[in-house]
Amino acid sequence: MRRAWLVAVTALTVALALGGPLPAGEARKEPQAPPPPPSEEFAKKLKDIPNRIVYETFRDGNWELFSVKADGSDPVNLTHTAKVNELYPHVSPDGTKVCFVSDEFEEGAKNPKVRSAWYMNLDGAGRTKIGDGIREACWSPDSKTIAYLPCEFDKFTYDDFATKGVKFFDLATGKHSEHPNKDLFHLYNLCWSPDGNWMVATVHGGMGYKHTILAFEAKGTKVTDLKIPGCRPDLSPDGKKVAWGASDWELDAADIDFGGDAPRIRNRHALVKSAEPTKIYHVDWSPDGKYVAFSRGPEKKNLKFAPEMIGIKAAGWNICVADANAESIWWEITSDGNCNKEPDWAPVKAGGER
């Protein structure tokens, strides 16, 4: 009996060291071996993907939103604002608009005065303000409503979890409304399920949780701890999978079932691995669910904050695309290292427009 137990423990230890599957709630350490290099063969396939990717980038002393094809070609500046910092883009499910946040500075100030949220057409026209004191925003599946996380404090902070509640903005009426669950607190990286019934987000030091990923009803008060370590979850377009940052060095995915009494996670596996000092963050599913985009760059704090945080400069960071049906088959689609982060895929508009 003792010998069998030792064999089982040894096998599990070897599997973890080699990067094998982990239980849903167990955290993985950084890989023991260097991850695979980027795949030139995979890079050749990217030119055939019809979707573009929108991301934030720091150019000439200012944050802008750029759009590129999936292989990194044809870069387009969507914002062209020399004194306004646009960040955290999210493209609407119908592919016509993008919402984002903007950090506004007073002349000569070191830190922003306020963070506000906006939306505009995907070509940069029709810029419309949602409101001030908003940290992050995302779209409803019908592209008619924007959900957002209000700031916890009047004074600006870069802390990503400094939020209080969830609110909704109706594009047609311009009216704001509150989520029915008034206990939502210290959430970040909000994502709305394709069926409109659920939301997922990271919670940090709020609602009785230290740090975990939650699923909660979009129109009700039920909250479920998904019991997966890490942060920044993103739901696949069919709502059947979730991807997230399992650590600074690994992006994971799993099946998610919103049926039954509570959402459940199964079949957790690695999507992409990295090794210190190169971090990987901000995973986002492609509209067909076959690929993920993510940010990748060196670990170097700025203003005492981690480079993956919104509004923090991240020199050397670039946008990458990976195969969602394999492990660590990826390619870097930007190479300038201009603090390129927070990629978001743009669905192809009706009629095939790109």
KAUR-V606239 format. One record per backbone hydrogen bond with DSSP energy under -0.5 kcal/mol. NH is the residue of the N-H (numbers start at 0). CO is the residue of the C=O. Records with the same first field share a line. If there is no record, write none. Layout:
NH->CO, CO
//
This chain:
4->0
5->1
6->2
7->3
8->4
9->5
10->6
11->7
12->8
13->9
14->10
15->11
16->12
17->13
18->15
19->14
25->22
30->273
31->16
38->329
39->37
42->38
43->39
44->40, 41
45->41, 42
47->44
48->45
51->345
52->67
53->343
54->65
55->340
56->63
57->337
58->56, 61
61->58
63->56
65->54, 63
66->75
67->52
68->72
69->50
71->68
75->66
77->64, 75
78->64
81->79
83->80
84->102
85->62, 83
86->100
89->98
91->96
94->91
97->119
98->89
99->117
100->86
101->115
102->84
103->101, 113
108->105
112->103
113->103
115->101
116->130
117->99
118->127
119->97
120->124
121->95
123->120
127->118
129->116
130->116
132->114
133->114
134->148
135->148
137->146
139->144
142->139
145->168
146->137, 144
147->166
148->135
149->147
150->132
151->161
161->158
162->160
163->149
164->183
166->147
167->176
168->145
169->174
170->143, 168
173->169
176->167
178->165
181->179
183->180
185->162
187->201
190->199
192->197
195->192
198->215
199->190
200->213
201->187
202->211
203->185
204->209
205->208
208->205
211->202
212->227
213->200
214->223
215->198
216->221
217->196
218->196
223->214
225->212, 223
228->23
230->244
233->242
235->240
238->235
241->253
242->233
243->251
244->230
245->243, 249
246->249
249->246
250->271
251->243
252->268
253->241
254->265
255->239
256->263
257->255
263->256
265->254
268->252
270->250
271->250
273->248
277->274
278->276, 296
279->247
280->294
283->292
285->290
288->285
291->321
292->283
293->319
294->280
295->317
296->278
298->276
299->297
301->304
304->301
308->305
311->308
312->310
315->336
316->313, 336
317->295
319->293
320->330
321->291
322->328
323->289
325->322
327->270, 325
329->327
330->320
332->318, 330
333->318
338->313, 336
339->316
340->55, 338
343->53
345->51
346->344
348->352
351->348
//
